[in-house]
Each structure stands twice: as structure tokens, then as C-alpha cells.
Amino acid sequence: MSRSPTDLKPVTTGRYRYSKWRWRVLVRALDAAGGLAAPIWRRLRPPRSVASPRRILIVQLDHLGDAVLTAPLIAQLQAAYPEATIDVLASPSNHEVFESNRNIDRVRIAERTWFERTPGRRGLLREVWRLGRSLRGEDYDLGIDVRGDVLSILVLALGGVARRVGFAMGGGAFLLTDVAEWTAGRHEVRSRLALLEPLGIEPDTTARAAVHIQDEDRMLIAAKLLEAWPRRASAGRRHEATVHTAAGREHDEWRGARSTAVHPDDSAGWLHAERFSPQPPLLAVHLGAGTSAKRWPKGHWKTLIERFLEDGWRIVIVGGPEDPPLTRVLTPHDRLIDWSGRLSVTQTTALLERADLFIGADSGPAHLAASAGVASVILFSGTNNPLQWRPWSKHSLVLRKRVPCGPCHQKTCPLAEHLCMAGLDPDRVYRASRRWWARTQQAQSPYNPS
């Protein structure tokens, strides 16, 4: 017998953030035992007093989008402790975000983590032990676990980090020297900035979650776009690049245009002209998501992309090699290219700077789009609370189908109809996207700052 959304109830987590009751029971038992042992341990090995840390370690072993949301925390740590070195213990999924960050001195990459999509449980504690012991001798004064994860906190403790800051809602509070206040449903950027409060730092909640991009990445993307869609201009001759921004549905309704003289050999002007040229508008789409519960149906994507092609848009598909290859079911088109799996994280962000509009599910590229400041439409499933996990940008619009079973925190929808995503009609997404694009274009700059 098939089930309906009304047969399922939203998952509530209570004191701990875990959606599965087995983890909540296990962590509660661990906290109870640790709470009894912690006072004895602190008497035997009193924590070191650290007035101003010289060496800081941030532990973040989860995913790409999560790492983007940590950028404001890192920037404010660097501003508060300008003489300190800041290292990050990262995952194979998110290390590129941290490696591009100018506020970070070194990125250590874990070989495997318990946040991987298919991690397996064998050898998990051995990996925690190995990571913790690898930190011995580094003499970190301050360690911060941004996730609220008992195993990440254990890594800090095993690594001998003097001052350990984190949240209690994932368990392991007895291993922390400072516990930050956790508020359920608060946006993740605000939660991460709350980790500054035990350090006496006043958080700035207006900060951007930015991915740092090198000029080489911007030049590469500009060249690739020119190769894909060459402008009709005579080589070696100065020409006019006309700027069009949208205020309506049809191209002939685009508002105001200004002209900029650009020489083809002038690299800075060339980049500027690529963004502001008489080309059709550029749509970037990401078809995938970290779990099947967050993915929009392929048929819906096909309908939406064909609709934008009919309107004359250029379309680039972005993402990783694991994302669904929708181009196989689409009719080849000279205004549609698939770059999924072919760009690095920073190159993808540079491309999104050049885009006029981004559409994607709740996944890493949505947060890259927010960093780039491009007008974005994010298709949210019933998995998570969008108030907590939406991209950190005023240019991001969340679309979702409200269902009685959300938030479910499931990786796979148990319902055959997957109503929260299948119920997001392509026509609704198309109309909302066009309206949002027209509205946000009024205040965009050449690089779309948020």
C-alpha cells in the first residue's frame, strides 16, 4: 500500500540535532558518561589559559555549500586576531573553497570523513583517532567545530587543542572548553557567527559568504564563453559593447543601454565586455543535489530549459561529474552547453559572476551563486528548513512546494510521488524566474555584488 504525505510527520530533533532516534540515544548516553568523567579529567589536566590565540584551527568536514557559509566566520576571526595563523581541517568535498580563501594559511584535507554521502561505518573511530593524533605537535591555541558534531569535537580533544569552541546540540559538550548558544532554525551563517561570542567578539551578521576568485579564473571563463559564443567583431579594431539589462519578458523590452569602447587586446576591458555585451542573457543551471530527496525531476528540467531556449537565452549547465547528464535527453542546441564536471569550484563561481540568472536545487552551486551575487532561484525540497539553509544572499529566491511531511531530513523520499519536488511545476519556476531576474537586474553591477 502506497503512502501519502499526510501519513508522514515532520521530523523533530529536540535537544540534539540528529533526526534518527538511535543517534540521539547514543549521544545522550555518551554525554551522560562524559559529564561524569569530565570534572576528574579537568583536575588531572587543567585547560591552558589562552588570552590571544596564535594558532587557530577550524574543523569542517562536511560539504561544499556548508563551507561557503563559513566564510564570514573566518573573515571575522582574521580581523579579530590579525597576527594569528588560521588553518582548516577540510573534507575532500569542500577543500577547494578553503584553499581559495585569502584569510586561511593552510588547509589540511582529511582522506575520508563521516559526512561523505556513502561513508560506511567501518574504521570510523580509527579515522577519528588518526585525525586527532595528526594534530598533536601543531600546538593549536584555539579550535572551532562549526558543525556541532561530536566526532569533530573529539578530533579537537585528541589533537590537544587548548581552547575548544563549539555547539552542544551534536553531543560532546563535555569535551569543549566553551559552548556557544545554539538556536534551532536560525540561519547557518548566524549560527556560525555565534561561535565568536564565547571569544568576546561581536559578530557582524551583514558580512557576505564569499568565495575568493583569482583573475586567472575570470580570464579563463571569459575565454571559454567567447569560444562558445563568439561576438561578431573585427579582430584588432576597437568596437562598441552595448550593455543590456532586463526589465521585461522579451528582449526588445530590455531597459536602457550604455556603450563601452573595448579593445580586443585589452584583457580588463575584454572581461568587462564579456559580461556587458549584446549577447542574449546567460542562464546557469545546476541539475543535481547531494541526495535524491533534493533533486528536481529530469522531465521538469527538460521542460524548463527548452522554455528558456525558446526565449533566446544562452544556457550553461554546471556541477560535478556525479550530476545527472540531462543533455542526453535534450535536443542539441547552439545556445546550450554542458560544463558539468569540467570546472573547478572557483572557475564555476567565476562563471556564475558572468551569468544573468542561476537556477538550481538546494546544493553547493546554489551557495556559489549567492557568493557571486547572481540573481538565483533555488528549488527547495522538504528535506531541510530553508530559513536555516538557504543561500546567504538577497539575490536568492527560494521556491518550494509545502508538504505536511517536511522537514523530513531524509536522503531519499519514501513516497513514490516525491511531491515536494515533483509538485514544483516547471511553468511556476519559469514565471517566477523571469520575474525575479527582471527585478534583481535593476541593481546589478558588472560583478553582481550582493
N, C-alpha and C positions, 0 to 999 in steps of 0.2 A: 504493500500500500504506500503510495507516494505521500510525502509530507508537504504542507504549505507553510508560508512564513508565519502564520498565526500559531502553528504548532510549536514553534521555537521561541525562546525568550532571549532578550539581550543578556550578554554575559556581564555580571557584576563581579568585581575583583575584591572589594573590601579593603582591608588593611594592606594586603600585598598586591602587587601589580599582575601576578600570574593569573591567567584565565583558567588553567587546569587545576582542579582541586588537589590533585596529587602533589603538585609543586608547592601549593600553599601549605599543605600539611607538613611536607618535608622541611620547608624553610622555617615554619613556625617552630618545629621541633629543634632545628639547628640553632635558632635564635635563643630558645629557652636554655639549651645546654651551654651555648656560648656566653649567654648573660651570666650564668653561674660561674663560669671559669674566668671570664674577663677580669674581674677585680683582682684575682690572685695573680694573673699574668702581668697586670699593670704594676703590681707591687714588686714583682720579681724583675721586670724590665720597664721602668718608668719611661714614658714617651719624652723624646727630646723637645726642648722648647726652641721654636724657630720664629724669630722676630720678623725677618725679611728673607724669604727663600732665595737661594742662589740657583738651585736646580729644581725644575718643575717637570712632572710627568703627568700627562693626561692619558687615561686609558679609554679607548673607544674601539671596540672590536666588532661593531655591527656593520651597517650597510652604507651605501653611497649617500643617500638622501640624509641619513642621520648625521653624517659627517659635515655636510653643508650647514646644518642647523647649529653646529658647534662653533662656527667662525666668530660670532660676536663675543662668546666667552673667551676665546683665545686672544682676540684683539684687546679686550679689556684687561686680561691678565698681563699682557705685554706692556700695556700702558701703566699699570699699577706697579709692575716690577721690571723696569726697563733694563736693569743690569743682570737679570736672571736669564738663564737659558731655559727654553721650553721645548721638551721632547714629547712625542706622541707615540704610544703603542697602538698601532693600527691593524686593520684586517686586510686580507687580500682584496676585499671588495671596495674599501674606502681609502686606501693609502694615497691614491693619486690626488685626492682633494687636499690632503695634508701636505703632500710634497710640493704642491704649488703655493702653499701659504707662506708668505714672507715673514710672518711672525713666529714661525716654527724653526728651530735649529736642527733637529734631527727627527726622522721618522723611523721607528722600529716596526717591522712587519711580522706579525705572528704567522707561522706556517699554516695553522688551521685554528678555527675558533668554534665555539658552541653556538654562534649566531649564523653559521652558514645554513643555506636553505636545506641541505641534506647532510648534516654534520655527522650523524652516527654518534653513539654514546661510548663506544669502545675507546679506551685510552683518554677519556675526557679529563679525569683528575690528574693523570700523568702529564697532560699538556698544561694544566693549571700550574702544577709543580714546576715544570720546565720553564714556563714564562716567568714565574716568580723568582726562581733561582737565577735566571738570566739578568735580573735587575740588581742582584747583590753586587756590591762594589761600585755601583753607579752613584751612591751617596745622594739620592734624591731627598730634598728637604720637604717637598710638598707633592702629593699625588692626588689626583682628582678622578673619580669614576663618574662619568657623565650619564651613564645608563641607569644606575640604580640596580646593579647586578651583583649577586653575592659572589660569583666566581671571579669577577673582575676586582672586587674588593679584596678577595683572598689573594689575588696576584700581587696587589699593592702590599699587603701584610707580609707575604712570603718574601717580597723584594726588599724588606727592611726600610720602606719609605717612612720618614719620620712623622710627617703630618698627613693624615689621610681624610679627605673630604668626600662625602657622597650622600646618597639618599638611603633611607631605611626601608622603603617600600619594596625593595627587591630582596631583603634579608641581608644579614651580615652587619647590622649596625654595631654590634659589639666589637667589630674589627676596625671601626672608624674612630678617629680622634675628634672629628667634627661632623655632625649630622645636619644637613640642610633641610629646610622645610619643603615637603612635597605637597602640591595641591593637585588633586585629580581634575583632569580636563583642562588644565592650564596649557597654553601653547608650549611646545618643547623648547623654543628659544628662551622664553621667560623662565622655564624650569631650569635650564642650564645656567642662565644668568643668576638664578637664586643660589647657585653654588658659590658665588662670590661673597654672599652675606656673612658666612662664618669667618671670612677673612677680613671683614671690616671694609669691604669695597662696595661702594654704592653702584648698583648695576644701571647701565644705560639701555633701556628697552627700545630705544629708537634705532639702534645700530642695525646695519644691513648684514645679512648672511651671504657674504660674497665669496666667490671662488676667484682666486687670482689668476689672471691670464697674461701670458707673455706676448709681446708684439709679434714674435715668430709664429705663434698660433693664429693670430689675426691675419697675418700676411698669407699664411698657408690657406686659410679658409677663403680669403678674398680671391686667391688664385684659382682655387677649386671651383668657386662659384662662377668666375669668369670663363673657366674652361667648360663648365656645364652649360652656361647660358651666355655666350659672348655678346657684348654690346656691339652695335653696328657703328663703328667709329674708325676713321682712317688712322693707321699707326703713325706715330711721330708728329701728329698735328694736335694742337690744342682744340678742345671741344667742350661743349656745354653739357653738364649733367643736371637734369631737371629733377627737383625734389617734389614728390607727390606724397601726400598723407591722406588717409581715408577719412571721410565723414559720412559716407553713404554706401549703399549696396553696390552700385555699378561704378565701373572705372571712370566714366565720364562725369561722375558726381564728386570725384576727389576734390577736396578743398585745396585752395591756394598752392601755388608752386613758386619756388625761387630757384634761381640758377647759380651754379658754382663752376667757375672755369677750372678745369683739371687737366694737367699734362699727363699722358700715359706713363711717362718715366718718373713721375713724382709719386713715390710709394705712399707717402702720407695722404696725398690727395687722391690717389688711386683707391686706398681703403675707404676714404670718405665717399667717393663716388659710387663705390660698390653698394654701400648702404642707401645712398640717396641718388638713385638713377632712375631713368624712365622705364625700368623693368616692371613687369607685373609683381604684385605683392608676393612675399615669400612665406609659406606656411611650413613649420617644422612639426612633425608628428612623431610620437613615440607609441608604438603599438603594444608594448609588453608591460609587465609588472612583476614584482618579486614573487607573487603567489597567484595561483589560478583564480582565487576568490576576488582579486583586484582587477582582473582583466576584462576589458570590453570585448564583446563578441566580434570575431573576424568579419562577419557579414555586415555588422554595423560600421566597422572601419571602412570597408569597401564602399558602402553607400556614401559615407561622409566624404571620402577622398574624391570619389567621382563627381560629387556635387561641387567641390571646390575647383576641380579641374574644368568643369563646365563653365565656371565663372572666370576662368582665365588665370588662376593662381599658379605659381610655381610651388612645388611641394618636395620637401626633403624628409625622408624617413631616417630617424636617428635611433640610437640604442646600442645594446650589446649584441654579441653573436648568438646569445641564447634567446633573443626575442623572435616572435613568430614571423616567418618570411611571407608577408602578405603580398609582396609583388608578384608571387607566383599565380595568384588568382586575379590580379589586376591586368587590364589591357595595357601593354607598353605605351608610354606617352612621353613626348619630348619635354614635358614640364614636370615629370615625376622621376626622381632618382632615389635610390636606396643606399644610404651610407651607414646603415646599422652595422656595428662591429668593425668599422673602418676608421673611427676617430677616437682619440684619447678623450679623457674627461675634460681637459682644458680646451681641446680643439672643439669638442661638442659645445662647450659654453661659448666659445668664440663664434661658432655658427649661430647659436641662439641670439647672440648680440645683433647679428645681421638680419634675423628673422623679423617679420612683421607680426606674426602670431604663432603661438605654440599650443598644441592640443595633445594631452596625454593623460594617462591614469595616475593614480597615487603611487609614484615611484621616483627613483633617483633623478632622472632627467627633468621631472617637474620642478625639483628644487634647483637644478642647474638653470632652468629657465627663469626662476624667480631671482637668482643671483644675477643673471644677465639683464633683468628688468624688462624682458619682452612681455607683451600682453599675452596672458596664458589662460587657458580653460582646462581645468583639472577635473577628470571624471572620477568621482569618489565612490567606492563601493561601501557596503555596510560593515566592512571589517573593522575600521577604526573611527574614532571621533575626529571629524575634520577640524573642529575648533582647536584640537591638540596637535594635529599632524599636518595641517595644510601648509603649503609653501609660505615663507615669510616675505610676502611682497604685496603691496597694494595693487599691483597689476595682475594678480592672480584671482580668477573667478572659479569658485567650486560649484560643480553641478553634481547632483546626486538624486537618486530615487529613494525616498524614505520608505523603509520597510520595518515591520514590527519586530523583526529578529535582530536588528542592529543596535549597537555594535556587537558583532559576534566573535571577533578576534580569531576567526578561523582562517586557515591557509587554503582550504578547499571548501566550496559551498556544498552542504549536504542536500540542497534542493535542486532537482533536475532543471527547473526553470531559471535559477540564478537571477531572481527578479531584480535585485538591487543594481545589477549591471545591464542585463538584457532589457530591463524596463526603461533604461535611458535611451529614448528614441533618437535615432540619427537626425531627424528633422529638428527636434528640440535643440540638440547640440549644435547643429549648423546655424540655426537662427540666433541662438544665444552667443555663439562665437562671433558672428558678423556684427552683432550689436556691441559686444564687448570690445572688439577690435576698433570699431569706429569711435567709441567713447574714449578709449585709452590713448589713441593716436593724437588727441588734442594736446597732450602734454609731453610727448616723447621727444627726446634729444637724439643726436646721432648714435649714442650708445645706450639708449634706453635706461637711464638710471632710475632706480625705484625711489 
